[in-house]
Amino acid sequence: MNKISKTLVVATALLSASSVAYADLAETKGGVTIRSEDGRFEAKFGGRIHLDANIPLNDDADNNAEGIGDQTTDIYFRRARLTLTGKAYGWSYKFENDFAGQSEDSGSGFREMWIGTKLGAANLRVGQAKPYRGMEELTSSNEVSFIERPFASATSIYGDRQYTTGLFVDGSRDRWGWGLSAYNLRAGDGPETDGLGASGRVYALPIMSDTGLLHLGLTASIDNPANQYSVAPSSARYAGRSGPKQSFAGVASTEDQTTVGAELAGQMGRFTAQSEYAAATFSQPVGNDLDVDT
């Protein structure tokens, strides 16, 4: 082999090795993931589409007389989300938009939109996320047991404040964990207020084995609108998301909403059970405070 041929062989080998060393890795399991070979940079694309249908039958209640409206037949996209998660320069991130949750009025369907990093043994996130308020509230809509979340969640007692903007810190050990959040208030899909809120949650797993599990949890929160803007009212809706809705508490004069809750869940073999309880007080400047339990 002459010198020119040897040089070409060596150059080709070096280029091949170089391209392998710096190539990005791609995976398609559970979404599309692109990752640098050194693992410092990563981007994963995913999403979800949930189609919902409500067809009421034999509704004998006089809902209009009770002031809660009629049931409606409705078929619609409940969720249509595009999600980007990953990490870069030592930070993690999640950007998620729900196209089914945006309109010309609200503008965007932002859900979780945050960047995060390690804070010692804890995790710190800055942006928009769910406050630490209950197990079912924090469970993904892909994983909840039923179509509707219970009233001890933003569906009801927390007045549609499912996603808030602020600081979120959490940590966990072998069989227990905790979370703290401080955030700006939102009234459903309405404008941000100048009020603030804070919440905390702690949970423990005193029993955890291959055949059994016991989960205990406590949560507490306070939301203070601070500008007489209505704390989004506590309400109950039945017959699906588009069904009748009855408000119970939370008016423009509400000074703050304090809420405490408890969680109990267990598994024994193939049997599982889960329950939550929440009690809220809506402080009023005049008259009695309003209490709601669920």
C-alpha positions as CSV (number, residue, x, y, z in Angstrom):
1,M,0.0,0.0,0.0
2,N,1.5,3.4,-1.0
3,K,1.8,6.4,1.3
4,I,-1.2,8.2,-0.2
5,S,-3.5,5.2,0.3
6,K,-2.3,4.8,3.9
7,T,-2.9,8.4,4.6
8,L,-6.5,8.2,3.2
9,V,-7.2,5.1,5.3
10,V,-5.9,6.8,8.5
11,A,-7.9,10.0,7.7
12,T,-11.1,8.1,7.0
13,A,-10.7,6.2,10.3
14,L,-10.1,9.4,12.2
15,L,-13.1,11.1,10.6
16,S,-15.3,8.1,11.5
17,A,-14.1,8.1,15.1
18,S,-14.6,11.8,15.3
19,S,-18.2,11.6,14.0
20,V,-19.0,8.8,16.5
21,A,-17.5,10.7,19.4
22,Y,-19.6,13.8,18.7
23,A,-22.8,12.3,17.4
24,D,-26.1,13.0,19.2
25,L,-28.0,9.9,20.3
26,A,-31.7,9.5,19.4
27,E,-34.3,7.3,21.0
28,T,-38.0,6.7,20.2
29,K,-39.1,4.8,23.3
30,G,-41.9,6.7,25.1
31,G,-41.4,9.8,22.9
32,V,-38.6,11.2,20.8
33,T,-35.4,11.8,22.7
34,I,-32.3,13.5,21.5
35,R,-29.3,13.3,23.8
36,S,-25.6,14.4,23.5
37,E,-23.1,11.6,24.0
38,D,-21.8,13.1,27.2
39,G,-25.3,13.2,28.6
40,R,-25.1,17.0,29.4
41,F,-27.8,18.0,26.9
42,E,-31.1,16.3,26.3
43,A,-34.5,17.1,24.7
44,K,-37.5,14.8,24.7
45,F,-40.7,15.5,22.8
46,G,-44.1,14.0,23.7
47,G,-47.7,14.8,24.3
48,R,-51.2,13.6,24.9
49,I,-54.7,13.7,23.3
50,H,-57.8,13.1,25.4
51,L,-61.2,13.0,23.8
52,D,-64.2,13.4,26.1
53,A,-67.9,12.8,25.6
54,N,-70.8,13.6,27.8
55,I,-74.2,12.3,26.9
56,P,-76.7,12.7,29.8
57,L,-79.6,10.3,30.1
58,N,-82.8,10.4,32.2
59,D,-82.0,13.6,34.0
60,D,-85.1,14.1,36.2
61,A,-83.7,17.0,38.3
62,D,-85.0,20.5,37.8
63,N,-81.5,22.0,37.5
64,N,-82.7,25.4,36.4
65,A,-85.0,25.7,39.4
66,E,-82.0,24.9,41.7
67,G,-79.9,27.5,39.9
68,I,-77.2,25.1,38.6
69,G,-78.1,24.8,34.9
70,D,-78.9,21.9,32.6
71,Q,-76.7,19.0,31.7
72,T,-75.4,19.2,28.1
73,T,-74.4,16.7,25.5
74,D,-70.9,17.5,24.5
75,I,-68.0,15.9,22.6
76,Y,-64.7,17.7,22.7
77,F,-60.9,17.4,23.0
78,R,-60.3,17.6,26.7
79,R,-56.6,17.8,26.4
80,A,-54.3,18.2,23.3
81,R,-50.8,18.8,24.7
82,L,-47.4,19.1,23.3
83,T,-44.6,18.6,25.8
84,L,-40.8,19.3,25.7
85,T,-38.6,18.2,28.6
86,G,-34.9,17.9,28.9
87,K,-31.7,19.3,30.5
88,A,-29.0,21.8,29.5
89,Y,-26.0,23.3,31.3
90,G,-26.9,21.6,34.6
91,W,-30.6,22.7,34.4
92,S,-33.7,20.7,33.7
93,Y,-36.7,22.1,32.0
94,K,-40.3,21.4,31.0
95,F,-42.4,23.4,28.5
96,E,-46.0,22.2,27.9
97,N,-48.8,23.8,26.0
98,D,-52.4,22.6,25.9
99,F,-54.0,23.5,22.6
100,A,-57.4,22.4,23.8
101,G,-57.1,24.8,26.8
102,Q,-56.4,28.0,24.9
103,S,-58.7,30.4,23.1
104,E,-58.7,33.8,21.5
105,D,-59.6,35.3,24.9
106,S,-57.1,33.5,27.1
107,G,-54.3,33.5,24.5
108,S,-52.2,30.6,25.7
109,G,-52.7,27.1,27.0
110,F,-49.5,27.1,29.1
111,R,-49.4,24.3,31.6
112,E,-46.1,23.4,33.1
113,M,-43.5,25.9,32.0
114,W,-40.4,25.9,34.3
115,I,-36.6,25.5,34.6
116,G,-35.1,23.6,37.5
117,T,-31.8,22.7,39.2
118,K,-30.5,21.0,42.3
119,L,-30.4,22.9,45.6
120,G,-28.3,20.7,47.7
121,A,-30.3,17.5,48.2
122,A,-33.5,19.3,47.1
123,N,-35.0,20.1,43.7
124,L,-35.7,23.8,42.8
125,R,-38.0,24.9,40.0
126,V,-38.9,28.4,38.8
127,G,-41.8,29.1,36.6
128,Q,-45.4,27.7,36.3
129,A,-46.3,24.4,37.9
130,K,-48.7,22.7,40.3
131,P,-48.5,23.8,43.9
132,Y,-48.0,20.9,46.4
133,R,-51.6,20.3,47.4
134,G,-52.6,16.7,47.5
135,M,-51.8,13.4,45.9
136,E,-54.6,13.4,43.2
137,E,-53.9,17.0,42.3
138,L,-50.2,16.2,41.6
139,T,-51.0,12.9,39.7
140,S,-50.7,13.2,35.9
141,S,-54.0,13.2,33.9
142,N,-52.6,10.1,32.2
143,E,-52.5,8.3,35.5
144,V,-55.6,9.3,37.5
145,S,-58.0,6.4,38.4
146,F,-61.1,8.2,37.1
147,I,-61.9,10.7,34.4
148,E,-62.7,13.5,37.0
149,R,-60.5,14.5,39.9
150,P,-62.2,14.7,43.3
151,F,-63.4,17.9,44.9
152,A,-60.3,18.0,47.2
153,S,-58.4,19.4,44.2
154,A,-58.3,22.4,41.9
155,T,-61.4,21.0,40.3
156,S,-63.4,22.2,43.3
157,I,-62.0,23.5,46.6
158,Y,-58.9,25.3,45.1
159,G,-61.1,27.2,42.6
160,D,-59.4,26.1,39.3
161,R,-56.0,27.3,40.5
162,Q,-54.3,24.2,39.2
163,Y,-51.2,25.8,37.8
164,T,-49.5,28.8,39.4
165,T,-46.3,30.8,38.8
166,G,-43.6,30.9,41.4
167,L,-41.0,28.9,43.2
168,F,-41.2,25.2,43.9
169,V,-38.9,23.2,46.1
170,D,-39.1,19.5,46.9
171,G,-37.1,16.5,48.2
172,S,-37.4,12.9,49.1
173,R,-35.7,10.1,51.1
174,D,-36.3,6.4,51.2
175,R,-39.9,6.4,52.4
176,W,-40.9,10.0,52.8
177,G,-40.9,13.3,50.9
178,W,-41.9,16.9,51.1
179,G,-42.7,19.9,48.9
180,L,-43.0,23.7,49.4
181,S,-44.3,26.3,46.9
182,A,-44.8,30.1,46.9
183,Y,-46.7,31.5,44.0
184,N,-48.7,34.3,42.4
185,L,-52.4,33.8,42.3
186,R,-54.6,33.2,39.3
187,A,-58.4,33.0,39.1
188,G,-58.9,30.2,36.7
189,D,-58.0,31.4,33.3
190,G,-58.3,35.0,34.3
191,P,-55.6,37.6,34.8
192,E,-52.9,37.3,37.5
193,T,-53.6,39.2,40.7
194,D,-51.2,41.0,43.0
195,G,-51.9,38.4,45.6
196,L,-49.7,35.6,46.8
197,G,-50.1,32.0,48.0
198,A,-48.0,29.3,49.6
199,S,-48.5,25.6,50.2
200,G,-46.7,22.7,51.7
201,R,-47.0,18.9,51.6
202,V,-45.3,16.0,53.4
203,Y,-45.9,12.3,52.7
204,A,-44.7,9.0,54.1
205,L,-44.7,5.3,53.2
206,P,-44.6,3.4,56.5
207,I,-45.3,0.2,54.6
208,M,-43.7,-0.5,51.2
209,S,-43.1,-4.0,49.9
210,D,-43.6,-6.1,46.7
211,T,-47.2,-7.0,47.8
212,G,-48.3,-4.1,50.0
213,L,-48.1,-0.3,50.4
214,L,-49.5,2.3,52.8
215,H,-49.3,6.0,51.9
216,L,-50.0,8.9,54.4
217,G,-49.9,12.6,53.5
218,L,-50.7,16.0,54.9
219,T,-51.0,19.3,53.0
220,A,-51.7,23.0,54.0
221,S,-52.0,26.2,51.9
222,I,-53.0,29.8,52.2
223,D,-54.1,32.0,49.2
224,N,-54.3,35.8,49.8
225,P,-55.7,37.9,46.9
226,A,-54.7,41.1,48.7
227,N,-56.6,43.3,46.2
228,Q,-60.2,42.3,46.7
229,Y,-60.0,40.3,43.4
230,S,-62.2,37.2,43.9
231,V,-60.5,34.1,45.2
232,A,-61.8,31.7,42.5
233,P,-64.8,30.2,44.3
234,S,-65.0,26.7,45.7
235,S,-67.5,24.8,43.6
236,A,-68.9,21.3,42.7
237,R,-69.5,20.1,39.2
238,Y,-71.2,16.8,38.4
239,A,-71.9,14.9,35.2
240,G,-68.5,15.6,33.7
241,R,-66.5,18.7,33.1
242,S,-69.3,20.3,31.0
243,G,-72.0,19.4,33.6
244,P,-73.9,21.7,35.9
245,K,-71.8,23.6,38.5
246,Q,-72.7,24.9,42.0
247,S,-70.5,27.5,43.8
248,F,-70.3,27.3,47.6
249,A,-67.8,29.9,48.8
250,G,-65.3,32.5,47.6
251,V,-66.5,36.0,46.8
252,A,-64.9,39.3,45.9
253,S,-64.6,40.3,49.6
254,T,-62.7,37.2,50.5
255,E,-59.5,38.2,52.4
256,D,-57.8,34.8,52.2
257,Q,-58.4,31.0,51.8
258,T,-56.7,28.7,54.2
259,T,-56.9,24.9,53.5
260,V,-55.7,21.8,55.2
261,G,-55.9,18.3,53.8
262,A,-55.0,14.7,54.5
263,E,-54.3,11.7,52.2
264,L,-54.7,8.0,52.8
265,A,-54.0,5.3,50.2
266,G,-53.0,1.7,50.2
267,Q,-52.4,-1.4,48.1
268,M,-52.7,-5.1,49.1
269,G,-52.0,-7.4,46.2
270,R,-54.3,-6.3,43.3
271,F,-56.6,-4.3,45.6
272,T,-56.0,-0.5,45.9
273,A,-57.8,2.2,47.8
274,Q,-57.3,6.0,47.9
275,S,-59.0,8.8,49.7
276,E,-58.4,12.5,50.5
277,Y,-60.0,15.1,52.8
278,A,-59.7,18.8,52.6
279,A,-61.2,21.6,54.7
280,A,-61.1,25.3,53.7
281,T,-62.0,28.6,55.4
282,F,-62.8,31.7,53.3
283,S,-62.1,34.7,55.6
284,Q,-64.6,37.5,55.3
285,P,-64.0,41.1,56.4
286,V,-67.7,41.4,57.5
287,G,-69.9,38.6,58.8
288,N,-69.0,35.0,59.4
289,D,-66.2,33.2,57.6
290,L,-67.3,30.6,55.0
291,D,-66.2,26.9,55.7
292,V,-66.1,24.2,53.1
293,D,-65.3,20.5,53.7
294,T,-64.9,17.8,51.1
